[in-house]
Structures are given as structure tokens and as C-alpha cells.
Amino acid sequence: MANASTPPPAHLPGLAVVGGGPAALMAAEVARAAGVEVGLFEATGSGGRKFLIAGKGGLNLTHAEPMPGFARRYGTREAEVGGWLHDFGPEALRQWARGLGVDTYIGSSDRVFPLDRKAAPLLRGWVRRLKEQGVRFHVQHRWLGWDDAGALRFDTPEGERRLHAGATVLALGGGSWPQLGSDGTWVAALQARGIDVADLQPSNCGFDIGWSAHFAERHAGAPLKPVVAHWRDADGREHALQGECVATATGIEGSLVYALSVPLRDAIARDGTTTLWLDLMPGRDLPRLQRDLARPRNGRSLAEHLRRHAGVEGVKAALLREVLDAPALADMDRVAATLKRLPLRLLRPRPLAEAISSGGGVRLEALDDATLMASAVPGTFCAGEMLDWEAPTGGYLLTACFASGRRAGRAAADWLHRNAG
């Protein structure tokens, strides 16, 4: 509730978009194109900060994987997200970027990048075009929720500001990388209005293992490549995926681990811990590795024997010592078997603030599927990472954010037109 010094609410007959990332900007764009007055409210001094950081090493805008495989990347939300992508999928996103003067190319692993691989030119051009089209930007407006009369509340450098809008699109991000603005503080406000929100949790994240101090000190940051990861799903079926990962001071992370983070995280939640097995030698089958390691040592140390006959050294050799005791290390058949299936007991996912993205959020069941409008708060639409869906990195996250923002923005404009007057 506002205090006596809080000015009365302002009025925006059109659309208030709350957030400054791709979903918010896309919602603002399509609503403005539909003739709606749009004000965009961003908590920080400038929008798209997470977008810019994500593009620091090369903006992976989308992915060239064809449908329906692309939609399957969204797991249990394949049907819902697939609907968004039907309206605005990866090829449409590339054409949209071309309209901003940003051509793209298909790189390694079918990932799609701008030709210059940079996020900043695309974002600058987009914001400039939105302003030219009449979208009004209001920075340093941190959304606080609604007041008792349904007005939007914002914390600003000049104090609290309240606003009655004809409709609202919330695109507030998830809970990862809170220093960039997506801190999940919106959860309580939505729950207080009767919108069902699943707990936020880390996705595309690393995991703690609990290395020995010796291993952590010497091998944190060491890459493991190539390796094949094996894991079991909730039904006990085993799966495998080849890729690369990195040992950290507390455990393991990297692209291969991120790709498996949802089943691994869910297994830990279900069972307390889970096991990930790594094939450290995917280029050699077990019989060959056993033959190689069965050769006479001729007085050589174990480390030298492993290096000379199997090419095992550095972090891979250290991992053997993490999981095998001295008697086991003297048994070359046991060593060979462990190199092909080294067990790592994962204790917990790394904290949400460190994750690339977040799971949980506004349950899609709380929204109208066709419009993304909240059933409990008519005229309020939700989009982007604050929704309850997950995807691997590799352009899939961004594509769904763009697509959901487009759906929410169009639906909000339609709602305003229907309720005009």
C-alpha cells in the first residue's frame, strides 16, 4: 500500500511491458506494430544486460536443428513451446535479425550466430528502432508488484511510482545471474495475486562432487575432452552423450554437464544424490585398453605407465586416484574398467545464482495457452524465462524467449483492442 507521500497513479491506456530482455523487447515491438501505445519499464539502467553477457563469447542466437527435433529440446513442455515456435521459430528469428541488418550463419554443432558474433550491435539497433517506432523506455524502474487497486508499483530513484495500464506484459526473467536483474523477486508478488509459480531452481548448471583438497587445488579448471557421459533416468534406463566438461574446485561443469543438468538435478531431488559415469577414453574400447595396460611396467611408476601406454595423464590420471584406492590402482584390469566408466557421485547442483538459466517459474497451466494471459489476473500476460519451461543452451533458450514474447505482445494488443472504450 502506498504511503501519504506517494503520488497518485499515472495512466497508460496502452501496454506496460515490464522487463528489458529479448522477451520484453519482442512483446513491445509487436504490440507497437499493432498500433498500441507501449511503455517499457526496466529495473536497471539499460535493458538486455543478460543478453549482452550471454553474447560475450559469441551470441548464439538460435539453432539450425529442424522441427520436430528442435521442439523436443523443451522436454515436458515440448507441446506448449512448440506452439510458440510454430508462430515464430528459428528461421523466422534469423529473418527478423536480418531486418535489423544482422546477417547470421550456421556454425559448429548447427548453432546460429551473427556474422560478427556480437550481441551489442543487434541490441543497439533493436532498441533504436523501438524508440523510433514510439516505444517509451523507462529505466531504473524496479517492479514491486501491484497495489490494492491493481496499479503497477515501481521503485525509482525519485521514489515509488504507480501506474494503471490497459494491459501488462511481465517478462521479468528467471532467477539466475541476479546481478544482471533477473533475481526472481517477482515470485511473491505473483503468488499473492493467485498466479501459480513453481519454485525457481538452477538449470544449465554445474554440480558439486566434493573433491579432495589435493585434487581441487591442482586440477580446478582442467578440461575433460572428449568424454562420454552415462546416466540413468527415473525408470532406470541408461543414456549416453559425448561432449566436453571441466573440473571445478567443487565439482564439474561445462557444456556436456549443462546438457544433462535437468535429469541430474531431478535425480538428486528424488534420491538425495546421483551418479554420473564418464568414459575418459572414448577412442579405445575396453579390451584394447586392458591389453595396453597389461604391458610390463619395467620399473616405471604408475603415472608413467598410464601416460606411455594409454595416454592418461593430468586430470584424467588424478580422477583415477580420486575414485580408486591403492590396491585397486595396482589392478590394471580395474584401472582400465574405471577409465571406461569412472563414477562421479553428484551431491547437489550449484546455486541458482551461478546457473546459466533457471527452471520453474509461472506454471503454464496458470496461463491461457493461446495468449499467455494469467487466468487469475485478466490483462496480465507473462513471457520469457519467468515461465515454467527449460531448454539446453545452444540457442534454444533465446529462441523460446523471443517466441513467447511475440505471442504475449500480440495477445496483449488484441486484448486491448477488444476492450477499448
C-alpha positions in Angstrom: 0.0 0.0 0.0 1.3 3.4 -0.9 2.1 5.9 1.9 0.8 9.5 2.0 3.8 10.9 0.1 3.3 8.6 -2.9 1.8 10.4 -5.8 -1.4 9.1 -7.4 -1.1 6.5 -10.1 -0.4 7.6 -13.6 -2.4 6.2 -16.5 -1.1 4.4 -19.6 -4.1 3.5 -21.8 -2.0 1.0 -23.7 0.5 -1.7 -22.7 3.1 -1.7 -19.9 5.9 -4.1 -20.6 7.9 -4.9 -17.5 11.4 -6.2 -18.3 14.2 -5.4 -20.7 15.4 -8.7 -22.2 14.5 -10.2 -25.5 11.0 -11.4 -24.5 10.1 -7.9 -23.2 11.5 -6.1 -26.3 9.8 -8.5 -28.7 6.4 -8.0 -26.8 6.9 -4.3 -27.1 7.7 -4.5 -30.8 4.7 -6.5 -31.9 2.3 -4.5 -29.7 3.6 -1.2 -31.0 3.3 -2.6 -34.6 -0.4 -3.3 -33.8 -1.0 0.4 -33.0 -0.8 0.1 -29.2 0.8 2.7 -27.0 3.7 1.0 -25.2 5.8 1.9 -22.2 8.7 -0.4 -21.3 9.9 -0.4 -17.7 13.4 -1.8 -16.9 14.8 -2.2 -13.4 18.4 -1.4 -14.3 20.0 1.5 -16.2 19.7 -0.3 -19.6 17.9 -3.3 -20.9 19.3 -6.6 -22.2 22.2 -6.9 -19.8 22.0 -10.7 -19.6 21.6 -10.9 -23.4 24.8 -8.9 -23.7 26.7 -11.1 -21.3 25.4 -14.3 -23.0 26.8 -13.0 -26.2 30.2 -12.1 -24.8 31.9 -15.2 -26.2 29.7 -15.1 -29.4 26.0 -14.6 -29.5 24.3 -18.0 -30.1 21.0 -16.6 -31.3 19.3 -19.8 -32.3 19.9 -23.3 -33.7 19.5 -24.8 -37.1 18.1 -28.1 -35.9 14.8 -28.8 -37.8 11.5 -29.5 -36.3 10.2 -31.5 -34.6 13.6 -32.2 -33.0 14.0 -28.5 -32.1 10.8 -28.6 -30.1 11.8 -31.8 -28.3 14.6 -29.9 -26.7 12.0 -28.4 -24.3 11.3 -31.7 -22.7 7.9 -31.9 -20.9 7.0 -28.5 -22.3 7.5 -29.6 -26.0 3.9 -29.2 -26.9 3.5 -25.7 -25.4 6.8 -24.2 -26.6 6.4 -26.0 -29.9 3.2 -23.9 -30.4 5.2 -20.7 -29.8 7.8 -21.8 -32.3 5.2 -22.7 -34.9 4.4 -18.9 -35.0 8.0 -17.7 -34.6 10.7 -20.3 -35.0 14.4 -20.3 -35.6 14.2 -19.4 -39.3 11.8 -16.5 -38.6 14.2 -15.3 -35.9 17.0 -15.2 -38.4 14.9 -13.3 -40.9 13.9 -10.9 -38.1 17.6 -10.3 -37.3 18.2 -9.7 -41.0 15.6 -6.9 -40.8 17.9 -5.2 -38.3 20.9 -5.5 -40.6 22.3 -8.5 -38.8 23.0 -11.5 -41.0 23.6 -14.9 -39.4 25.5 -18.1 -40.2 25.3 -21.7 -39.1 28.4 -22.6 -37.1 29.6 -25.7 -35.3 27.0 -28.1 -34.0 24.4 -26.2 -36.1 24.4 -23.2 -33.7 23.4 -19.9 -35.4 25.5 -16.8 -34.8 25.5 -13.2 -36.2 28.3 -12.8 -38.7 30.3 -10.6 -36.3 29.3 -13.0 -33.4 28.4 -9.9 -31.3 25.2 -9.1 -29.3 25.7 -5.4 -28.8 25.1 -4.2 -32.4 21.9 -6.2 -32.6 20.6 -4.9 -29.3 21.6 -1.3 -30.0 19.9 -1.4 -33.4 16.8 -3.0 -31.9 16.4 -0.5 -29.1 17.0 2.4 -31.5 14.3 1.1 -33.8 11.8 0.6 -31.0 12.3 4.1 -29.8 11.8 5.4 -33.4 8.6 3.4 -33.6 7.3 5.1 -30.4 8.1 2.7 -27.6 8.8 4.7 -24.5 11.6 3.4 -22.3 11.6 3.9 -18.5 14.9 2.7 -16.9 15.6 2.3 -13.2 12.0 1.3 -12.6 12.1 -1.9 -10.4 8.7 -3.5 -10.3 7.4 -4.1 -6.8 4.0 -5.8 -7.7 0.5 -4.3 -7.6 -1.1 -2.0 -5.1 -4.6 -2.7 -3.6 -6.3 -1.0 -6.6 -4.3 -3.1 -9.2 -1.9 -0.3 -10.2 1.7 -1.4 -11.0 4.2 -0.3 -8.4 7.8 0.7 -9.3 10.7 1.7 -7.2 12.6 4.6 -8.9 15.4 6.9 -7.9 12.7 9.6 -7.2 10.7 7.3 -5.0 7.8 4.9 -5.6 5.8 5.4 -8.8 2.4 3.8 -9.5 0.8 3.2 -12.9 -2.6 1.9 -14.2 -2.0 0.3 -17.6 -4.6 -1.0 -20.0 -2.7 -4.3 -20.1 0.7 -5.6 -18.8 3.3 -8.0 -20.2 5.6 -9.3 -17.5 8.9 -10.5 -18.8 11.0 -10.5 -15.6 13.5 -13.2 -16.3 14.2 -16.2 -14.0 16.5 -16.3 -11.0 19.9 -16.9 -12.5 22.6 -14.2 -12.8 20.7 -11.9 -10.3 23.4 -9.2 -10.6 22.1 -8.6 -14.1 18.5 -8.0 -13.0 16.8 -11.4 -13.2 16.7 -12.1 -9.4 13.3 -13.8 -9.0 12.0 -11.2 -6.6 8.7 -11.2 -8.5 7.7 -14.6 -7.3 5.9 -13.5 -4.1 4.0 -10.7 -5.9 2.6 -13.1 -8.5 1.7 -15.7 -5.8 -0.1 -13.0 -3.8 -2.3 -12.4 -6.8 -3.2 -16.1 -7.2 -0.8 -16.9 -10.0 0.7 -20.4 -9.6 4.5 -20.3 -9.6 6.8 -23.3 -9.4 9.9 -22.9 -7.3 12.8 -21.5 -9.2 15.8 -23.9 -9.5 19.1 -24.0 -11.3 19.2 -25.2 -14.9 22.2 -25.5 -17.3 24.3 -25.6 -14.2 27.3 -27.4 -12.7 27.3 -29.8 -9.8 29.2 -30.3 -6.5 31.2 -33.6 -6.1 33.4 -32.9 -3.1 36.9 -33.4 -4.4 39.8 -34.0 -2.1 41.7 -30.8 -1.3 44.7 -32.0 -3.3 42.6 -32.6 -6.5 40.7 -29.3 -6.2 43.9 -27.3 -5.7 45.7 -28.9 -8.6 43.0 -29.5 -11.2 40.3 -26.9 -10.9 39.7 -25.5 -14.4 41.2 -28.6 -16.2 39.2 -29.6 -19.3 37.9 -33.1 -19.8 37.6 -33.8 -23.5 36.4 -35.7 -25.2 34.4 -37.8 -22.8 31.2 -39.8 -22.9 28.8 -39.3 -20.0 26.4 -42.1 -19.0 23.4 -41.6 -16.7 20.2 -43.3 -15.7 16.8 -41.8 -16.0 13.9 -42.2 -13.5 13.0 -45.5 -15.0 16.5 -46.9 -14.7 17.2 -46.7 -18.4 20.8 -45.7 -19.3 21.7 -42.9 -21.7 24.9 -41.7 -23.1 26.2 -38.4 -24.6 29.6 -37.3 -25.8 31.0 -33.9 -25.2 33.3 -31.8 -23.1 33.3 -30.6 -19.5 35.5 -29.0 -16.9 36.6 -30.0 -13.4 36.0 -27.2 -10.9 37.1 -26.5 -7.4 33.9 -28.1 -6.1 32.8 -30.5 -8.8 32.1 -30.4 -12.5 30.5 -28.1 -15.1 30.7 -27.4 -18.9 28.6 -27.9 -22.0 28.2 -31.7 -21.5 27.1 -31.3 -17.9 24.7 -28.4 -18.7 23.0 -30.6 -21.3 22.3 -33.2 -18.7 21.5 -30.8 -15.8 17.7 -31.3 -15.7 17.8 -35.1 -15.3 20.7 -35.0 -13.0 19.2 -32.2 -10.8 15.8 -34.0 -10.7 17.6 -37.3 -9.7 19.3 -35.6 -6.8 16.0 -34.1 -5.7 14.4 -37.5 -5.9 17.2 -39.7 -4.4 19.5 -37.3 -2.5 22.5 -37.9 -4.8 23.0 -39.3 -8.2 25.9 -40.9 -10.2 27.3 -39.7 -13.5 29.7 -42.1 -15.2 32.4 -40.8 -17.5 34.2 -42.8 -20.2 37.5 -41.0 -20.2 38.8 -43.0 -23.2 36.1 -43.0 -25.8 38.6 -43.7 -28.6 39.6 -47.1 -27.1 37.4 -50.0 -26.3 37.8 -51.9 -23.0 39.6 -54.9 -24.5 42.2 -52.7 -26.2 42.7 -50.6 -23.1 43.2 -53.8 -21.0 45.8 -55.0 -23.4 47.6 -51.7 -23.4 47.8 -51.5 -19.6 48.7 -55.2 -19.3 52.2 -54.5 -20.7 55.1 -54.8 -18.3 55.8 -51.8 -16.3 59.6 -52.5 -16.2 60.0 -50.4 -13.0 58.1 -47.4 -14.3 55.8 -45.5 -12.0 52.1 -45.9 -12.4 51.8 -42.4 -13.7 54.4 -43.1 -16.4 52.9 -46.4 -17.3 49.4 -44.8 -17.7 50.9 -42.0 -19.8 53.1 -44.2 -22.0 50.6 -46.9 -22.8 47.2 -45.3 -22.6 47.9 -41.5 -22.9 46.3 -41.0 -19.5 47.8 -38.1 -17.6 46.9 -34.8 -15.9 43.3 -34.5 -14.7 42.3 -38.0 -16.0 45.0 -39.7 -14.0 44.1 -37.6 -11.0 40.4 -38.7 -11.3 41.6 -42.3 -11.1 43.2 -41.6 -7.8 40.0 -39.8 -6.6 37.9 -43.0 -7.0 40.4 -45.9 -6.6 42.4 -46.9 -3.6 46.0 -48.2 -3.7 45.1 -51.9 -4.2 42.7 -51.1 -7.0 45.3 -48.9 -8.7 47.6 -51.9 -8.8 45.0 -53.9 -10.7 45.3 -52.9 -14.4 42.0 -54.6 -15.3 40.3 -52.5 -12.7 42.0 -49.3 -13.8 41.0 -50.0 -17.4 37.4 -50.6 -16.4 37.4 -47.4 -14.4 38.8 -45.3 -17.2 35.9 -46.5 -19.4 33.3 -45.9 -16.6 34.5 -43.6 -13.9 31.8 -43.0 -11.3 31.2 -39.5 -10.0 28.8 -39.0 -7.2 27.0 -35.7 -7.6 25.9 -34.2 -4.4 23.9 -31.1 -5.4 23.5 -28.6 -8.2 25.4 -25.4 -7.9 23.4 -22.4 -6.6 20.8 -20.8 -8.8 22.7 -17.5 -8.9 25.5 -19.3 -10.8 23.3 -21.1 -13.3 23.1 -20.1 -16.9 19.3 -20.3 -16.7 16.6 -21.3 -14.3 13.8 -23.9 -14.2 10.5 -23.3 -12.5 8.5 -20.1 -12.7 5.0 -19.3 -13.7 3.3 -22.6 -14.5 1.9 -22.7 -18.0 -1.3 -24.2 -16.6 -1.9 -20.8 -14.9 -1.9 -19.1 -18.3 -4.1 -19.2 -21.3 -2.2 -21.3 -23.8 -3.1 -19.2 -26.8 -2.4 -15.9 -25.2 -0.1 -16.4 -22.2 -2.6 -14.3 -20.1 -2.8 -15.1 -16.5 -6.1 -16.6 -15.6 -6.1 -15.1 -12.2 -5.2 -11.5 -13.4 -7.0 -10.7 -16.7 -5.0 -8.3 -18.8 -1.7 -9.5 -17.4 0.5 -11.6 -19.8 3.8 -13.4 -19.0 6.7 -14.3 -21.2 10.3 -15.4 -21.3 12.4 -17.2 -18.8 10.0 -16.4 -16.0 7.7 -19.1 -17.4 8.0 -22.8 -16.3 10.0 -24.3 -19.2 13.6 -25.3 -19.6 15.9 -25.9 -22.6 19.6 -26.6 -23.1 22.0 -23.9 -24.2 22.8 -23.6 -27.9 20.2 -21.0 -29.0 17.2 -22.9 -27.7 16.8 -20.7 -24.6 16.9 -17.4 -26.6 14.6 -18.7 -29.4 11.8 -19.6 -26.9 12.2 -16.2 -25.1 11.7 -14.4 -28.4 8.8 -16.6 -29.4 7.0 -16.3 -26.1 7.4 -12.5 -26.1 5.9 -12.3 -29.5 2.9 -14.4 -28.5 2.3 -12.4 -25.3 2.8 -9.0 -27.0 0.4 -9.8 -29.9 -2.2 -11.2 -27.5 -2.0 -8.1 -25.2 -2.5 -5.9 -28.2 -5.5 -7.9 -29.3 -6.9 -7.8 -25.7 -6.5 -4.0 -25.6 -8.3 -3.6 -29.0 -11.2 -5.8 -27.8 -11.5 -3.9 -24.6 -11.1 -0.4 -26.0 -13.6 2.1 -24.7 
